[in-house]
Structure formats: structure tokens, C-alpha cells
Amino acid sequence: MTGTALARRRRTRRIAAAILVALLVVVFLASLAIGQFTIGPDKLWSALVRDPAVELESNVLWQIRTPRTVLAVLVGAALAVSGALLQGLFGNPLAEPSVIGVTSGAGVGAAVGIVFGLGFAGTATIPLLAFAAGTVTTVLVYCLAAVGGEVKVVTLILIGIAVNAVAGAATSFLVYLAPTTSRDQIIFWQMGSLNGAQWGQVATIAVPILVSLAVSIAISGKLDLLSLGERAAGHAGVDVRTLRIFIIGLSTALAAAAVAFAGVIGFVGLIVPHILRQVVGSGNRWLVPLSALGGGVLVMGADIAARTLIPFSDLPIGIFTAVVGGPTFFLLLRRTLLKAGRV
């Protein structure tokens, strides 16, 4: 790449970062203001500073809207970065948490807790079960996909499809066993929602996600070394096998933590890194942190649509991400298969 092209790429990355930060702020404020009960611009600031004259708006803002919006940012950032890590690791835009079975596995764990009324950890029981099941599922998929110590993306995706099918069958069986109230809870959880978000949930999820995001950004440069090939990365001092396992674990931790509190919100880790890669290139030093911003914007936007599209209804977020993500996955898969056919 010439000096002029490199300077142009850097300028594009800075502009993209500035746009995403601005979008994050604008959509965040819109999420605070928009809903079944709209808080006008003239009252938004007063509600933020808890002016007694707008007590109702303040209560809605701080008890309902703000925890929900902050949770949306955390969940979106976690899912998008999880996808960016997997795509950088395997060098393929098809790698994504929901595609390889992480989210469906977490869904089975949550369904088990709901159906059998488990409560060994209080309100954290369902998230803990979802996190544990998502982690176990990832380990299983990785072990099944590893052939001679190497994991190929196509094999990983095919096994992920099989695992998704098995997990879907297990969840359906649990739904059949569940009483009506639990059945509704499982079905709604499977489609993803931030409805009922509380500050306790935000506090619980914030620490692991923020730490994992910071670590992801710190090691993003090593992902760029992996793109040069395992031998070149090894010569650069990278322990490829250890790094590969660490990145898969980190990606799983991010995805499972997000799914544990928000339910199954698919394709965020596919859509956001793919779009940003077209704009800023495949360099992970920029792609990973920008994916965190883009994921937050996407999930907040989907959440606004979920609670405003139909009056007095709160639709599942997963509906909106799947509408965009499904066709995107199909197009990427077709492109990958065409490339493989040429080779």
C-alpha cells in the first residue's frame, strides 16, 4: 500500500470512528427519550438531573429507560466484538457466535433453569446457566471441528449448524414440558429482549463485558499477525495454539454474557464487523474497537424499533437483527462458496 493510500485509509478510519461515536451518543439520547411514554427534548435534561418538577419523567428515565439503554450498549458491543474476534481468528466473515452454536447452547441452559424452576443463585441463576451452557457448547463445537489440531471454518460452521439443530430440538422438548407461564418466558427469551432491564443486571454484566472488551482490544494486533499465516505469526513470537484457544474463550465469554441477560439476539456479530470491514479494512486494531461502537448503535436502534413499532407492545429484538442478518449471512455464504468453487 502506497503512502497516499495508507494516509487515506487512516483518515477514513478516524472519520468512521468519529461518526460511530456521534451515532452512539445520538441514538443513546433517542433511546432515553423515545418509547410508549415519550420524554420531550425540553424535559429530557431536567429528568436527567432529577428535577422535582418532572418527577414522573425522572422515574421513567432512571428506573426503566437508562438501565435498558446501557444494557443494550453492553450487549451490542459484546456480540459485535465476539463476531469480529471469530472472523479475525478464522479469516472468514461467516464465523459468528449464533452460527457456531454459542447462543443456541446458552438458550438450552436458560430453558433448563426456567422449566425446572432452579434458583440456586437467585436472580442470577438463569444467566449463569446460560453462560455455562454457551461455554460448554463452544468447547464441544471446537473439539468436534478440530482435525489434526486444525479447525477449518467450513467444518466449524457445518458442526455449528448441527449443534444449533440439536439445541433447537432440546429447547422445543423443554418448551413442551414447561407449564404455560414458563413456556411463554422461554419463547420470549429465545427471541431476545431487553424488556425489564434493571440496574442490578447492568452491574452484573458490565464488569465481565468491559474487561473482556478491553482484553479484546489489547490483543487485536495479534489477530493481524495470525492473518499472515501460522508460520509467520510463530516467527513473530506468537504462540498460535494458545492464542487460538484464548480468543475462542474470549469470544465465547462475550457472547454468552450478552445472551445470558438479553436472550438470543442473532447476527449482530455478523452484520457489524462485515459492514465496518468494507469501510475501514480488515485491520483488527481498528475493527475490534469500532465493532464495539457499531454493535452498541445497532442493538440500541433495534430496541427503539422493538418498543415503538407497534403501540403498547414490546417486540423481541431478535426479530429485527434476524431480518437484516439472515440475508447478509446468505450473501456471504454464497460468495464464500463461489470463491471455493473457483479454487
N, C-alpha and C positions, 0 to 999 in steps of 0.2 A: 504494500500500500504506500503510495507516494505521500510526501509531507503535506501537500494540499488536501488530499483525500482524508488523511488522518486528522488534520485540523477541522475539516468539515464534519467528520464523524464525532469528534469531541464536542463541537458546537451543537450538533443535533442531540447528543446525549444530555447536555446541560439544558437545552430548551425543553426536551421531553421531561426531565426531572422537575423543572420549574412548572410546567403545565400540570403534571400529576400532583404536585404539592398544592397548587391553586385549586385543582379539581377536588382534592381531598377536603380542603377547607370549605369550599362552596357546598359540596354535597353533604358534608357533616352538618353545616348550619341548616341546610334544607331538610335534612333528616330530623333535626330538632324541632323544626317549625311545622312540618307537614304531617298530617295524619287525620284520623277521624275527628280530632279536635285540633283545629288549626290555630297556631300561635302567630299572630301577625308580626311583621318586622318592627312595628312600633312598640310591641310588648316583649319581644324576644330578649333584648338586653336587660330589661327590668326583671324578667323571670330568671335570667342567668345570675343576677346579683341578689336574687331573693327579695325583691321589693315587696313589702307587705300589701301594697295597692293591687298587686297581681298575684295574690296567693294561690289561686286555682291554677294559673298558668305555671307558676313556680313548681307546684307539686307535680303537675303532669310532666314538666321538663325534667326535674331531678329524680323522680321516682320511676318514671316509665321510659321517657324518650332517651335520656342521656345514657343510662346503662345499656339500653338496646343498641344505640348507635356505636358506643365504644366496643361492645361485643361484636358488632358487625365488622368494624375495622380490624379487630384482632383475628377473627375467623377468616376474613377475606385475605389478610396478609399471610396467615399461616398456610392456607390452602394454595395460594398462588406461589409462594416460595417453595412449598413442598413439591409442586409440579416442576418448577424451574430447576430444583436440585436433581430430580429424577431425569429430566430431559438432558441436563448437562452431563450427568453421570453416564447415561447410555447413549448420548449423542443422537437422540431421536425425539422428535416433538410429540410422539404418540404416548410416551411414558407419562402417566398421571395417576395420582392416588386412587381415584374411583375406578380407573380402568384396570389396575392390577389387583383390586380386591380389598384395599385397605378400608374403605368406607363401608362396604357391604359387610365385612367381617365385624367392624365396630357396631354395625346395626344389629347383628345377631347377639352380641354381648348385651346391648341395651335392651333388646327384646326379652332376653332371658331374665334380666333383672325386673322388668315390668310385669311379665307374666307370673313369675313366682313371688312377687312382692318382696324382693330382697331389700334390706335396709341396713346392712351391717356398718355402713359409713354415713348414715343419714342421707341428706340430700345429694351427697357426692357419690352415692352408690352406683347409680346409673352411668354417670360419666366415667367412673373408674372401671366399670365392667366394659364399657365401650372402648376405652383406651386399651385395656388389656387384650380384648378380643382383636382389635385392629392390629396391635403389635404382633400377636401370635399369627394372625393371618399373613402378615408381611413376611415373617420368618419362614412360614410354610411355603409361600409362593416362591421366595428366593431359593430355598433348598430344592424345591421341585424343578426350578428353571435352571439351576446350576448343572452344567455338563462339563466335566473335566476342569472344574474350577472357573469356567467362563459362563457368563449369563448373557444370552442374546436377547435383544429387545422383542423380536417376533415371538420367541419362545415364552418370554415373560408375559407378553400380552395374551397369548393363547391360554396359558395357565391361569392368568388373571380372569379371563372370560369364564373358564370352567369353575374357578373358585367363586366368582360372582353368582353363577348359576346355582351352585350348591348352597351358598349363603342365602340366596333368594328363596330356595326351597325350604331351608331351615327356618327362615323368618316366617314364611307362609304357614308352616306347621305350627309355629308358636302362636301366630295370629289365630289359627283355628282353635287352639287350646285355650286362648285367653277369654276372660269374660268381656262383656261389651265395652265397659269403660277402658279396660286395658287395651282392647283391640283398637279403639279409636286413638289412643295415645301412641301405640306402635305405628299405626299407619301415618299419623301426622308427623311423627318423628322421622319416619323413613323419607319423607318429602322435604325435610329441612325447614326450620322456622326459628326466629328469634323472639317469638311472642312469649311474654312473661319473663324476659331477661331481668335479672336482679344484680345489685352491686356485689353480692356475695359470689355469684358466678363469675363476674368480671374479675374480682380479686383473685379467685382461684385459678382462672385460666391465664391471667395476664403474665404472671411470673414465668411459667414454663414456656409460653409462646414467645415472650420478649427475649428470654435467654436464648432460646433456640434460633430466633431470628438473628440475634447478634452473632452467634456462632456461625450461622449460615453465611452471613456477610463476610465474616473473618476468613472463612475457608474458600470463598468463592474463587479466589485466584488459583487455587489448586485444581479446581474443576477445569479451568482453562488449560492447565498443563495436561490433564487427562485427555483433552480433545486432540492433543498431539500424538497420542498413542501411549500404550502402557510402557513400552520400552523407553521412549523419550521421557516420560514422566518419572520412570525409575532412575534414569540418569540424572534427572534434576533433583533427586533426593526424596522423591515421594514414595511412600510405602503404599503401593497401589491397592493391594488386597485390603489392608486395614482401612484405608481411606474409603474404599468402596462400601465396606460394611458400615463404617461410621456415617456416611452420607445417607445410606438407606435407613439406618436407625433414626437419624435426624429428621429425614423426610417423613418417616412414619410417626414420630413423636408430634410433629407439627400437624399432620393430617388428623391423627387420632384425637389430639387435644381439641381441635376445631370441631370435629364431628361429635365428640362427647357432649358438648354443650349446645350445639346448634342443629344436630341431626345431620342427615345426609344431604349435603349441598354439592352436587357433582359438577365437574367440568371447569371449575374456577382455575384449577391448576393446569388446565389445558389451554383455555382461552387467553388468559392474561399473558403468560410467557410467550405464547405464539405471536400475539399481536405486537408485543414490545420488541420481540426479536426482529420483526420486519422493519422496525423503526430505528433501533439503537444497535443492531447487530447481535452476534452471539456471544460477545464477551461477558462472562458471568460476573465480573466485578461491578458492572453496571446493571446487568439484567436482574440479578437477585434482589438488590435493594429497590429497584424500580418495580419489580413484580410485587413487592410488599405494598407499595403505594397503590398500584393498579388493582390489586386484589381487594384492598380496603374500599376503593371507589366503586368497584363492581358490585360487591355484596351490599354496600350501603344503598346503591341505586336500585338493586333488586328488592331490597327490603322496603324502600319507599314505594315501589310499584306494588309490592305484595299487600301493603296496608292501605293503599289508596285506590287501586284499580276498580274494586267493587265496593261500594259504600257499605260500611258497617260489617266488613269481612276482613279477615287476615289470612291471605292465601299463603301457601308454602313457598319459600324462596326457591327451592329446588326446581319448581316448575319453570321459572324464568331462566335460570342458568342452563337447564337442560334444553330449552328451546334454542338457545344460541350454541351451546356446547355440542349437541348431537350432530348437527350438520357440519360443524367445524371438525369434529373427530372423523366424520365420514370423508371429508375432503382431504384431510391429512393422510388418512389410511390409504385412500385411492392414489394419492401422489407417491406415497412410500412404495406401494405395490407396483406402480408403473416404473419407478426407478429400479426396483429389484428386477423387473422383467427385462429392462434394457441391459442390465448387467448379465 
